[in-house]
Amino acid sequence: MTTPTSLGNTAAIAELRWKKIPVLDDGFVCLVDVMGDDSSVVQAARVSYGDGTRRVSDDRTLIRYLMRHRHTTPLEMVEIKLLLRVPMDCWRQWIRHRTASVNEYSTRYSIAIDASQSTTPEDWRVQATSNRQGSDGQVDPALGAELTESETELQALARETYQRRLELGVAREQARKDLPLSTYTEAYWKIDLHNLLHFLHLRMDEHAQWEIRQYARTIGEEIVRSLFPLCWEAFIDYRVEAMQLTRLDRGVIGRLAAAGKVPAKEADFLAVQPSDWAELNRCRERDECREKLISLGLVVGQADG
């Protein structure tokens, strides 16, 4: 892997600023402004204002130390401002991250954006049985076509109803009330790098809703990686691709190792699980521990065992 270098981000800013990077069918993310770069994080950590004779490798080592040990304050010294176009249902999840400054397009003052996120027949998802807030797989293609057709009709009717109300003189703040959550909104979103990386860590995760995941990955891979290559590298290594082992996880590993059961089969894993897990037919904590140990090669996957 090539080690990234940080030589300032002036060129990256010039390339990215006001460039609307497409997301979904009619959404986008767009860099508006940036305060700071990788060296700003290092400067804050050292409480120093002079570059001196430091090498880039020294900056990288320090940034990786900060990320590894969760020293987040220096990352708060850097800020980024984006312009977003996002469906309102996705925006509801987004706005829950209350660590940013936000100014959203107002449909009290302006006509609602004439665009709604549409769903192709192959993109309709089935409700997950093991996760109440997630999806798992796609619906039958024939059903997907039917759902897309009805979605198109519903969105058209909602828009026609909205336009008709405006033409009749109904106040914009009231005329908008039946617009669907698929309607796009726009907002300026300003956030420091620490809280942005926290947002990305949660919303890039495979358990996040697919739509917001597309925005998070675009922001991370297309913008943050270019502007802050050293911070991004450390973020990937120590957050995104890292694994947390709990006290209970470590206990399971220790008992398996002591019994000489590594790699372990499913029965071996269940035999050394904590007693409070064993009492439960369904246990999310046990499932997550099993997944970690399978990924580490310490437990044989159930399909293989």
Summary of the structure (lengths in Angstrom):
residues: 305
radius of gyration: 24.1
end to end distance: 34.0
largest distance: 78.1
contacts: 846
relative contact order: 0.14
helix: 50%
strand: 15%
